[in-house]
Amino acid sequence: MVINTHMNTFNVYSVEYSPGLGGTWLTGFINLHFGIEDLLIFNPKELDYLLHDPSPIVWYYEQQTFEELVKQHNKPFAYKLSPHHMWIDYPESNNFRPTQMENIPPNNTTKRFMPIINETLRQEFIDRRVFQVAYAMPEVLNNPSFIKDPQQFAVDTMINEFERIIKEQSKTASNIVTIDIGKLINNDDNEYNRLLTHIEAEPLKNKAKLVSEYRQDALKL
């Protein structure tokens, strides 16, 4: 259960995501609408976007309070979570499958954006995740499920598990907003306009260039 505290004088948004679905990029992308720039660093070896560490748009929730995060800003902003990128735990009793965190730290987040993937660019995101796991997660390479079918492993761990978590959290949270990251990256105006409505912002003049860069850099399209 999320407890609201510290009344912000501006909106604060979170991007909570499954690794592999462009959550860091989406966090930076949303912040561009508020004039918060030069945050993203592209790592070509991992086909991934990173942030400087520490970053003012990361809530290190094990080390700082929500108030301490917000005090770094004087206008609307979006943040990502660390160390986990959603409010989840990985209990041994559940065979280390993600479960909803029971005690979410107090916060007053306006909207919680969660990227999902449906049909648009689905295979491209799956391929990217398989590459990232093989490159940066050697401990997974001996996992029987990954050995048997890397693509299905990516679907199960990147998409299916987190869709289940989103459904579970949506039962008690009214501020969760899913964003079809495939559509957004594919320059879908309807999905972008839906995001703009939620963040109450004007469109970026270079939006088409930004999403094109993501497709080229991260998805190699």
C-alpha positions as a LaTeX table, in Angstrom:
\begin{tabular}{lrrr}
\hline
Residue & $x$ (\AA) & $y$ (\AA) & $z$ (\AA) \\
\hline
Met1 & 0.00 & 0.00 & 0.00 \\
Val2 & 1.34 & 3.45 & $-0.97$ \\
Ile3 & 0.96 & 6.11 & 1.70 \\
Asn4 & 0.86 & 9.72 & 0.51 \\
Thr5 & 3.01 & 12.17 & 2.40 \\
His6 & 4.82 & 15.42 & 1.73 \\
Met7 & 2.46 & 17.46 & $-0.40$ \\
Asn8 & 4.33 & 18.40 & $-3.57$ \\
Thr9 & 3.73 & 21.77 & $-5.18$ \\
Phe10 & 4.32 & 20.08 & $-8.55$ \\
Asn11 & 3.61 & 16.69 & $-10.07$ \\
Val12 & 6.06 & 13.84 & $-9.58$ \\
Tyr13 & 5.96 & 10.78 & $-11.82$ \\
Ser14 & 7.60 & 7.38 & $-11.60$ \\
Val15 & 8.64 & 4.99 & $-14.36$ \\
Glu16 & 8.48 & 1.45 & $-13.01$ \\
Tyr17 & 9.54 & $-1.25$ & $-15.41$ \\
Ser18 & 10.83 & $-4.66$ & $-16.27$ \\
Pro19 & 14.50 & $-4.61$ & $-17.35$ \\
Gly20 & 14.63 & $-4.69$ & $-21.12$ \\
Leu21 & 11.57 & $-2.54$ & $-21.81$ \\
Gly22 & 13.29 & 0.83 & $-22.12$ \\
Gly23 & 12.43 & 2.19 & $-18.68$ \\
Thr24 & 15.54 & 4.33 & $-18.26$ \\
Trp25 & 15.05 & 5.84 & $-21.70$ \\
Leu26 & 11.37 & 6.51 & $-20.96$ \\
Thr27 & 12.33 & 8.25 & $-17.70$ \\
Gly28 & 14.72 & 10.55 & $-19.55$ \\
Phe29 & 12.23 & 11.06 & $-22.37$ \\
Ile30 & 9.49 & 12.20 & $-19.99$ \\
Asn31 & 11.88 & 14.56 & $-18.23$ \\
Leu32 & 12.73 & 16.28 & $-21.50$ \\
His33 & 9.16 & 17.61 & $-21.51$ \\
Phe34 & 9.99 & 19.47 & $-18.29$ \\
Gly35 & 13.27 & 20.90 & $-19.55$ \\
Ile36 & 15.41 & 18.36 & $-17.68$ \\
Glu37 & 18.05 & 17.42 & $-20.24$ \\
Asp38 & 21.37 & 15.66 & $-20.81$ \\
Leu39 & 20.62 & 12.77 & $-18.48$ \\
Leu40 & 20.90 & 9.70 & $-20.70$ \\
Ile41 & 24.10 & 7.90 & $-21.64$ \\
Phe42 & 23.97 & 5.21 & $-24.33$ \\
Asn43 & 26.10 & 2.10 & $-23.77$ \\
Pro44 & 26.54 & 0.45 & $-27.19$ \\
Lys45 & 28.04 & $-2.71$ & $-25.70$ \\
Glu46 & 24.80 & $-3.51$ & $-23.87$ \\
Leu47 & 22.41 & $-1.71$ & $-26.25$ \\
Asp48 & 21.18 & 0.17 & $-23.21$ \\
Tyr49 & 20.69 & 3.66 & $-21.84$ \\
Leu50 & 22.23 & 4.56 & $-18.49$ \\
Leu51 & 22.20 & 7.45 & $-16.04$ \\
His52 & 25.02 & 9.04 & $-14.11$ \\
Asp53 & 25.30 & 7.56 & $-10.64$ \\
Pro54 & 24.10 & 9.11 & $-8.43$ \\
Ser55 & 21.33 & 10.73 & $-10.45$ \\
Pro56 & 18.68 & 13.24 & $-9.32$ \\
Ile57 & 16.03 & 11.27 & $-11.21$ \\
Val58 & 16.63 & 8.00 & $-9.40$ \\
Trp59 & 14.94 & 7.26 & $-6.10$ \\
Tyr60 & 17.45 & 5.15 & $-4.17$ \\
Tyr61 & 14.67 & 4.07 & $-1.88$ \\
Glu62 & 16.86 & 2.05 & 0.47 \\
Gln63 & 19.04 & 5.10 & 1.13 \\
Gln64 & 16.78 & 8.14 & 0.88 \\
Thr65 & 13.22 & 9.20 & 1.59 \\
Phe66 & 10.77 & 10.46 & $-1.01$ \\
Glu67 & 11.11 & 13.95 & 0.48 \\
Glu68 & 14.88 & 13.86 & $-0.03$ \\
Leu69 & 14.35 & 12.92 & $-3.68$ \\
Val70 & 11.81 & 15.69 & $-4.27$ \\
Lys71 & 13.94 & 18.36 & $-2.58$ \\
Gln72 & 16.40 & 18.07 & $-5.47$ \\
His73 & 13.78 & 19.53 & $-7.83$ \\
Asn74 & 11.66 & 22.66 & $-8.19$ \\
Lys75 & 9.39 & 21.56 & $-11.06$ \\
Pro76 & 7.68 & 18.40 & $-12.34$ \\
Phe77 & 9.96 & 15.43 & $-12.96$ \\
Ala78 & 9.96 & 11.68 & $-13.45$ \\
Tyr79 & 12.11 & 9.23 & $-11.52$ \\
Lys80 & 13.09 & 5.58 & $-11.74$ \\
Leu81 & 13.61 & 3.23 & $-8.81$ \\
Ser82 & 16.78 & 1.58 & $-7.54$ \\
Pro83 & 17.89 & $-1.08$ & $-6.73$ \\
His84 & 14.77 & $-2.78$ & $-8.15$ \\
His85 & 12.93 & $-0.94$ & $-10.92$ \\
Met86 & 9.46 & $-1.84$ & $-9.61$ \\
Trp87 & 8.09 & $-2.22$ & $-6.10$ \\
Ile88 & 8.94 & $-5.90$ & $-5.94$ \\
Asp89 & 10.81 & $-8.47$ & $-3.90$ \\
Tyr90 & 12.35 & $-11.78$ & $-4.95$ \\
Pro91 & 11.62 & $-14.09$ & $-2.01$ \\
Glu92 & 13.42 & $-17.41$ & $-1.89$ \\
Ser93 & 10.18 & $-19.03$ & $-0.73$ \\
Asn94 & 8.66 & $-18.08$ & $-4.09$ \\
Asn95 & 11.55 & $-19.55$ & $-6.06$ \\
Phe96 & 12.84 & $-16.00$ & $-6.55$ \\
Arg97 & 9.90 & $-15.02$ & $-8.74$ \\
Pro98 & 9.00 & $-11.33$ & $-8.32$ \\
Thr99 & 6.24 & $-10.52$ & $-5.86$ \\
Gln100 & 4.71 & $-7.21$ & $-4.87$ \\
Met101 & 6.61 & $-5.45$ & $-2.08$ \\
Glu102 & 4.44 & $-5.43$ & 1.01 \\
Asn103 & 5.60 & $-2.11$ & 2.45 \\
Ile104 & 6.19 & 0.53 & $-0.21$ \\
Pro105 & 8.01 & 3.57 & 1.25 \\
Pro106 & 5.73 & 6.58 & 1.79 \\
Asn107 & 5.51 & 8.80 & $-1.29$ \\
Asn108 & 3.23 & 11.18 & $-3.12$ \\
Thr109 & 3.77 & 10.08 & $-6.72$ \\
Thr110 & 1.18 & 11.53 & $-9.11$ \\
Lys111 & 1.27 & 8.87 & $-11.84$ \\
Arg112 & 3.18 & 5.59 & $-12.05$ \\
Phe113 & 4.08 & 4.84 & $-15.67$ \\
Met114 & 4.76 & 1.20 & $-16.53$ \\
Pro115 & 5.98 & 0.31 & $-20.03$ \\
Ile116 & 4.49 & $-2.82$ & $-21.57$ \\
Ile117 & 4.96 & $-4.48$ & $-24.94$ \\
Asn118 & 2.17 & $-5.87$ & $-27.11$ \\
Glu119 & 2.52 & $-6.50$ & $-30.84$ \\
Thr120 & 4.42 & $-3.44$ & $-32.08$ \\
Leu121 & 8.20 & $-4.10$ & $-31.99$ \\
Arg122 & 7.60 & $-7.05$ & $-29.67$ \\
Gln123 & 10.11 & $-9.34$ & $-31.40$ \\
Glu124 & 12.70 & $-6.57$ & $-31.54$ \\
Phe125 & 12.51 & $-6.01$ & $-27.78$ \\
Ile126 & 12.68 & $-9.77$ & $-27.16$ \\
Asp127 & 15.80 & $-10.08$ & $-29.33$ \\
Arg128 & 17.39 & $-7.17$ & $-27.51$ \\
Arg129 & 16.70 & $-8.73$ & $-24.13$ \\
Val130 & 18.20 & $-12.07$ & $-25.17$ \\
Phe131 & 21.33 & $-10.21$ & $-26.27$ \\
Gln132 & 21.53 & $-8.27$ & $-23.00$ \\
Val133 & 21.12 & $-11.39$ & $-20.86$ \\
Ala134 & 23.77 & $-13.25$ & $-22.83$ \\
Tyr135 & 26.17 & $-10.32$ & $-22.65$ \\
Ala136 & 25.73 & $-8.95$ & $-19.15$ \\
Met137 & 24.21 & $-11.75$ & $-17.06$ \\
Pro138 & 26.57 & $-14.74$ & $-17.21$ \\
Glu139 & 24.87 & $-16.28$ & $-14.18$ \\
Val140 & 21.76 & $-16.83$ & $-16.31$ \\
Leu141 & 23.50 & $-18.64$ & $-19.14$ \\
Asn142 & 23.33 & $-21.95$ & $-17.28$ \\
Asn143 & 19.67 & $-21.51$ & $-16.40$ \\
Pro144 & 17.83 & $-24.52$ & $-17.90$ \\
Ser145 & 15.00 & $-22.31$ & $-19.17$ \\
Phe146 & 17.42 & $-19.98$ & $-20.94$ \\
Ile147 & 19.33 & $-22.90$ & $-22.45$ \\
Lys148 & 16.14 & $-24.53$ & $-23.67$ \\
Asp149 & 14.62 & $-21.45$ & $-25.29$ \\
Pro150 & 16.27 & $-18.02$ & $-24.83$ \\
Gln151 & 13.42 & $-16.25$ & $-26.58$ \\
Gln152 & 10.75 & $-17.75$ & $-24.34$ \\
Phe153 & 12.93 & $-17.05$ & $-21.31$ \\
Ala154 & 12.94 & $-13.37$ & $-22.31$ \\
Val155 & 9.16 & $-13.39$ & $-22.77$ \\
Asp156 & 8.58 & $-15.02$ & $-19.40$ \\
Thr157 & 10.97 & $-12.86$ & $-17.38$ \\
Met158 & 10.64 & $-9.53$ & $-19.20$ \\
Ile159 & 6.96 & $-9.55$ & $-20.15$ \\
Asn160 & 4.79 & $-12.20$ & $-18.50$ \\
Glu161 & 6.06 & $-11.94$ & $-14.92$ \\
Phe162 & 5.74 & $-8.17$ & $-14.90$ \\
Glu163 & 2.34 & $-8.08$ & $-16.54$ \\
Arg164 & 1.23 & $-10.22$ & $-13.62$ \\
Ile165 & 2.81 & $-7.77$ & $-11.16$ \\
Ile166 & 1.13 & $-4.80$ & $-12.88$ \\
Lys167 & $-2.27$ & $-6.48$ & $-12.63$ \\
Glu168 & $-1.68$ & $-7.26$ & $-8.97$ \\
Gln169 & $-0.58$ & $-3.73$ & $-8.10$ \\
Ser170 & $-3.42$ & $-2.16$ & $-10.11$ \\
Lys171 & $-5.93$ & $-3.76$ & $-7.75$ \\
Thr172 & $-4.92$ & $-1.34$ & $-4.98$ \\
Ala173 & $-3.35$ & 1.59 & $-6.89$ \\
Ser174 & $-5.39$ & 3.96 & $-9.06$ \\
Asn175 & $-2.44$ & 5.97 & $-10.41$ \\
Ile176 & $-0.82$ & 3.22 & $-12.54$ \\
Val177 & $-0.64$ & 4.04 & $-16.26$ \\
Thr178 & 0.67 & 1.49 & $-18.75$ \\
Ile179 & 2.53 & 2.80 & $-21.79$ \\
Asp180 & 2.90 & 0.64 & $-24.90$ \\
Ile181 & 6.62 & 1.21 & $-25.37$ \\
Gly182 & 6.59 & $-0.48$ & $-28.77$ \\
Lys183 & 3.99 & 1.93 & $-30.09$ \\
Leu184 & 5.72 & 4.93 & $-28.53$ \\
Ile185 & 9.09 & 3.99 & $-30.02$ \\
Asn186 & 7.39 & 3.31 & $-33.36$ \\
Asn187 & 6.24 & 6.94 & $-33.47$ \\
Asp188 & 2.59 & 6.20 & $-32.74$ \\
Asp189 & 0.94 & 9.61 & $-32.28$ \\
Asn190 & $-2.01$ & 8.25 & $-30.29$ \\
Glu191 & 0.23 & 6.63 & $-27.69$ \\
Tyr192 & 2.38 & 9.76 & $-27.46$ \\
Asn193 & $-0.66$ & 12.02 & $-27.07$ \\
Arg194 & $-1.94$ & 9.74 & $-24.31$ \\
Leu195 & 1.37 & 10.17 & $-22.48$ \\
Leu196 & 1.23 & 13.94 & $-22.96$ \\
Thr197 & $-2.24$ & 14.04 & $-21.44$ \\
His198 & $-1.06$ & 12.20 & $-18.34$ \\
Ile199 & 2.03 & 14.39 & $-17.80$ \\
Glu200 & 0.16 & 17.58 & $-18.76$ \\
Ala201 & 2.91 & 18.69 & $-21.15$ \\
Glu202 & 3.36 & 20.03 & $-24.64$ \\
Pro203 & 4.85 & 17.81 & $-27.39$ \\
Leu204 & 8.57 & 17.86 & $-28.07$ \\
Lys205 & 9.50 & 19.32 & $-31.43$ \\
Asn206 & 12.19 & 16.65 & $-31.86$ \\
Lys207 & 10.11 & 13.70 & $-30.65$ \\
Ala208 & 10.33 & 11.84 & $-33.97$ \\
Lys209 & 14.12 & 12.18 & $-33.93$ \\
Leu210 & 14.37 & 10.90 & $-30.35$ \\
Val211 & 12.33 & 7.76 & $-30.94$ \\
Ser212 & 14.18 & 7.14 & $-34.22$ \\
Glu213 & 17.48 & 7.31 & $-32.34$ \\
Tyr214 & 16.20 & 4.76 & $-29.83$ \\
Arg215 & 15.14 & 2.36 & $-32.59$ \\
Gln216 & 18.53 & 2.74 & $-34.24$ \\
Asp217 & 20.65 & 2.55 & $-31.08$ \\
Ala218 & 18.83 & 0.05 & $-28.89$ \\
Leu219 & 16.90 & $-2.05$ & $-31.41$ \\
Lys220 & 19.30 & $-1.75$ & $-34.37$ \\
Leu221 & 16.49 & $-0.79$ & $-36.77$ \\
\hline
\end{tabular}
